[in-house]
Amino acid sequence: MDDTTIVLNAAEARLLGCLIEKEATTPETYPLTVNAAQAAANQKTARDPVMALDAGAVNHALRQLEQKGLAKQVFSSRAERYEHRAAAFFGVPQQQVALLGLLALRGAQTVHELLARAERLCRFNDAEDVRHHLDRLMQREAALVVQIPRGPGQREDRYAHLLSGPVDVAAIAARAPSSPAGEPANAELEARVAALEAEVAALREQVERVLAERTPG
């Protein structure tokens, strides 16, 4: 499918972000089952906005991503699983896949927020490296990212994804950031909490896998 025609709804964008994130943070349970994808989509931390998707909505969103060429269904341990195809679909390197994933999960963010939060997904040299890859995503024929000028009291421009179509730049610029920019302590705490949530999800997935393998039939 031509990426100029791709438009994701909120659930599809969230699930794509989850698949991108979990490929890097919990490779032992990736590709994700529907249950694992639901847990990832509904996390209370590292998500903006927080969602409460039921299993049916998650399953539908994953199937829609598959139909659009952004996900692929695979089978393992008698459970259907999904992996993303963002790199191949958009023809972008891992750094840009990671940025799209973060923007899909957490909304508009500054370069420094993206740099701090990308650490568990992909290594960037510095803020300029992040800015370079954002520029590449904006300069495509069908741009995947847009720059949001800083609003009153804000110190940095922010960036938002265009996977769900055009965004209201003025409205986002006027909206307060989800967390203050330039606070590494907050970023470190977020990373620790996210890592713990990922570990719990991975353990739950492993238990479910063992139980499934032991269940006759």
SULRA-V360911 format. One record per residue. RES is the residue in one letter. D_FIRST is the distance of its C-alpha to the first C-alpha in whole Angstrom. Layout:
res: [RES | RES]
d_first: [D_FIRST | D_FIRST]
This chain:
res: [M | D | D | T | T | I | V | L | N | A | A | E | A | R | L | L | G | C | L | I | E | K | E | A | T | T | P | E | T | Y | P | L | T | V | N | A | A | Q | A | A | A | N | Q | K | T | A | R | D | P | V | M | A | L | D | A | G | A | V | N | H | A | L | R | Q | L | E | Q | K | G | L | A | K | Q | V | F | S | S | R | A | E | R | Y | E | H | R | A | A | A | F | F | G | V | P | Q | Q | Q | V | A | L | L | G | L | L | A | L | R | G | A | Q | T | V | H | E | L | L | A | R | A | E | R | L | C | R | F | N | D | A | E | D | V | R | H | H | L | D | R | L | M | Q | R | E | A | A | L | V | V | Q | I | P | R | G | P | G | Q | R | E | D | R | Y | A | H | L | L | S | G | P | V | D | V | A | A | I | A | A | R | A | P | S | S | P | A | G | E | P | A | N | A | E | L | E | A | R | V | A | A | L | E | A | E | V | A | A | L | R | E | Q | V | E | R | V | L | A | E | R | T | P | G]
d_first: [0 | 4 | 6 | 9 | 8 | 8 | 11 | 13 | 17 | 20 | 20 | 16 | 17 | 20 | 19 | 16 | 19 | 21 | 19 | 19 | 23 | 24 | 23 | 25 | 28 | 29 | 27 | 30 | 28 | 24 | 22 | 23 | 25 | 24 | 28 | 27 | 24 | 26 | 29 | 27 | 25 | 28 | 30 | 33 | 33 | 30 | 28 | 28 | 28 | 30 | 28 | 29 | 27 | 28 | 27 | 25 | 23 | 22 | 21 | 19 | 17 | 16 | 15 | 13 | 11 | 11 | 9 | 7 | 7 | 9 | 12 | 14 | 17 | 20 | 24 | 27 | 30 | 29 | 27 | 23 | 22 | 19 | 17 | 15 | 12 | 12 | 14 | 11 | 8 | 10 | 12 | 15 | 19 | 20 | 22 | 19 | 18 | 21 | 21 | 18 | 20 | 23 | 22 | 20 | 23 | 26 | 25 | 26 | 28 | 30 | 30 | 33 | 32 | 28 | 30 | 33 | 30 | 28 | 31 | 30 | 26 | 26 | 29 | 29 | 32 | 33 | 32 | 32 | 29 | 27 | 28 | 26 | 23 | 23 | 23 | 21 | 18 | 20 | 20 | 16 | 15 | 13 | 16 | 15 | 19 | 22 | 26 | 28 | 31 | 34 | 36 | 40 | 41 | 38 | 38 | 35 | 32 | 29 | 25 | 23 | 19 | 16 | 14 | 16 | 16 | 19 | 22 | 26 | 27 | 31 | 31 | 29 | 32 | 35 | 34 | 36 | 34 | 33 | 36 | 38 | 37 | 39 | 40 | 40 | 42 | 39 | 36 | 38 | 39 | 36 | 35 | 38 | 37 | 33 | 34 | 37 | 34 | 32 | 35 | 36 | 32 | 32 | 36 | 35 | 32 | 35 | 37 | 35 | 34 | 37 | 38 | 36 | 37 | 40 | 40 | 41 | 39]
